[in-house]
């Protein structure tokens, strides 16, 4: 039973991740967000399609659902997950599950978002120092290059790296330390996979730059 907390944490996270706020807000506006813009059920496409206010709300809610999954699993399986100063392996698995639920919701034929907002929520819940550092880095990338996708890729790449740099509220001698770093790397790899089309467009110079103005 001690090892089953990983699976149950993933399931808890997946349930939270399936709360598809981009899709729900689109329905309130009488549209299917997957049929507009990039076809992605995420914050960037909502912003471009429905405006900055809707995009901001979706971004916040997607962050919160991942944080909620993290903390619920931490509370339920804290002892099993061997908590380190408020950080638990169970919470990180639940965060990963939330990203999976967001990206591949069963009721939307597994076509959701790219999981960046959820990844941000996981990072915030995991360690505020890591979150702050990555926020500054991503903001600088956005200001300089204005590519949301590039910011997302940088965050995904730096998540496991920053865990090592900041030690992410746990000691490397603990039994689950390596597993946490590997799981963060898996989350990063999934993010890059979801952005494979963006990577190709960035390489070709065809990626659209982000604008706060609503696209017609």
N, C-alpha and C positions, 0 to 999 in steps of 0.2 A: 504493500500500500504506500510505503514511503516514496517510491519512485513514480507512483501514479499521479502525483500532484502536477507533473509536467503536462500530461494529457488533459487533465481537468482544467488546468490554467489556460491551456490553448483553447478549450471549448468555451470557457467563460469569456475570454477575449474575443473569440469569433462571434459570439452572440452580441457583444457590444459593437463590434465592428460592422455588423450587418445593419446598424442604424444608419441608413443612407440619407443623410440630410440634404445633399445636393439633389438627389432624386426627389425627395419629399418636397423641397422648396420649389423645384421645377414644376411639380404637379400642382402646387398652389397657384402657380402662374399659368397653368394650363398647357405646359410643355413637358416633353420628355427630354431631359438635359442630354441624354445620350444621342439624340437626333439633331443636336445643334453644336456649332463650333467644332471643337476637336472630337466630340463624342465621348469625352471622358467625364465621369460623374465625380468631379472634384472641384476644389476651390477655384483654381485658375480658370477653368471653363465656365463656372458659374459667374465669376467676375466679368469675364469677357462677354457672356451671353445675357446676364441679368443685371449687371451693375456691381459696383464696388461694395455697396451695403450688403447685398445678399451674399457676395463672396466672402466678406468679412465674417458674417454670422456663421456661414458654413464652416469656414476655417476654424473658428473658435469652438464650435460644437464638435467637430471632428477631433480636435485636440483633447477636449474634455472627455469624449467617450473612451479614448485610449488611456487617459489618466485614470478614469473610473475603473476600467478593466484592470489596470495595474494595481490599484489600491485595494480593490475587492479581493483579488487573488492573494495579495500580500496579507490581508487580514485573515482570510480563510485558511491559507496554507503557510502562513508565516513561519511557523516552527519547522515544518517539513522543508520549506525552501531555504532554511538556514539564513535568517535575516542578518544583514550587516548594516548597522546604524540606519535602519529604516529601509534599506534596499534588499529586496529578496529576489531570488532566482525565479520563484513562482510569479512574481509581478512582471518580470521581464518576458517570461513565456506568455503571460496573458496579453502583454503589449504586442508581442509578435502575432498572437491570435487575432487581436483587434485589427492589425494591419491586413492579415489574411482575409478577415471578414469584410473589411472595407474594399479590398481589391477584388475579391471573388465572392460576392454575396449570392447565396444559393437561389434566392427568390428573383434575382435579376439575371438569371442564366450565367452567373459567375462573371458578369461584366460590370465592374465598379470603377473605383478610382485608381490612383497610383500609390496611395498610402503615405504621402509626404506629411500631411497634417497629422495623421495618426503617429507617424514616426516622431514628429516633434513632441507630441503628447507623451510618448514613451520616454523620450530623453528628459523632458521636464520632470516627470515623476521619478525617474531613476536617479538623477543627480543634477541639482540646480546649477552647479559650476560648469558641468559639461554643456548644459542647455544655454547658459549665458555666453560661453565661449563660441559655441556654434552659431548662436543668434548674431553675434557681432560679425563673425566671418561671413555668414550668408547675407547679412545686410550690406556689407562692403561689396560683395559680389554683385548684388542687385543694383546698387548705386553705380558701380563701374560698368557692368556689362548689360544689365537689365534683362537677363535671361532667368526666368523662374526655374526652368529645368536645370540650368547650370548650378544654381543655388542648391537645389534639391540633391544633385549629384555630389556636390561638395560636402553637404551635411552627412549624406550616407557614407561617404568615404572617411570622414573625420570622426564619426561616432565611435567605432572601436578604437581608433587611434587616441582620441581624447580620453577614453576610459582608462587607457594605459597611463597617459600623462597625468591625469588627476587621481588615479587609483580608484575613482568612482565609488568612494565611501566603503571600500572593502580592502582587506589586505591580501596580497598575492599568495600568502601561504594557506589560505582557506581552500577547502575542497572544491568549491564551486566557482572560483575566480576565473579559471581558464574557460569554463563552460559559458560564463557570462560574456566574455570577450568574443568567443566564437559565435554566440547567438547574435551579438550586436553586428558582427561581420556578415552573418546570414541575412539580417535585416537590410544591411547596406547593399548586398548583392541583389536581393529582391528588388530594391528600389532602382538599381541600375538596369535590371532586366525590364522593369515596367517602363523605363524611359529609353528603351533601345531605339525607338523611332526618333525621339528628341536628339539622341546622341548622333544619329546619322545626319539629321538636319543641321546640328551644330557644326559637324565636320564639313558639311557642304556650304555653310554660311546661309542656310535657308530658314533657320529657326526664327520665329517671330519674337520680337522684343516685347517685354511687358509694358503695358500702359494702364494708368488708372482710368483712362477714358473708356467708356463703354463702346464696344465694337458693334456696328450695325450689321 
